[in-house]
Amino acid sequence: MTRWQDLGAALRDHPVNNPIESEQKTEFGQKVTVQCQISTPDGSNPCIRTVWMVEAETSPRLVTAYPATE
């Protein structure tokens, strides 16, 4: 992929531009799941799900991203 910077920016913006689907407290921190559209260069903007871990005193960390099937 030659536009990896665009993908990185779109993933970072995903939780800002979409509602939180669920939150769960775990032994590793707060697990936050966000679902729906991600911006793409071609404008197709597919619905994806991202999972983030929010730990005390640190920035949220992306755990995974995958196509939403719902």
N, C-alpha and C positions, 0 to 999 in steps of 0.2 A: 504494500500500500504506500503510495507516494505522498498521501495527504494525512499522515498519522497525527500531525499537529491539530488538524481539524477534528479528527475523531476524539482526541484528548480533550479539546475544548468542549465538544458536544457532550461528552460524558460528565465533565465537571459541571456543566450547566443543567444537566438532566434533573437533579433534585431541586434546583432553583425554579425551573419552569414547569414542574409537574407535582401533583399532590403525593403526599406520603401515603402508601398503601397500608403499611403496618410498622409497628415499633415493638421491639422485644428486648427486655433486659437480659443479658447473658453474663457469664463469668468473664467474658472478654470485653465487655462494654455494651453500649446500646446498639442493637442491630436495627437498621432502618431500611425498609424496602420501598422503592419508588417505581411507579409504573406509568408508562405511556410514551408519547412521541419524543423522538430524539431528532434533532436537526441534522439533515444530510445535504451534501452539495447538490444532489440531483432533485431535491425537493420532495422525495418520496416519504420522508419522515416516519419511519416505521415505529410501531409500539414495541418498546423493550421494557425489561425489568432490570433495575440495578439494585444491588445490595451494598450497603455501606456500614462500616463499624465506626462508632463515635466513642472514643475513649477520653477520659478526663484529661484536660490540658493539651490535647492534640487536635489536629485537623481531622475531619472525617476521612476514612480510608476506603477506597473502592475495593470490594471483595470480588464481585462478579457482575457481569452484564450478559443478558441473553434475550432472545425474542420472547415476547409475551404471547401466550397461546390463547388467552381469553378474549 
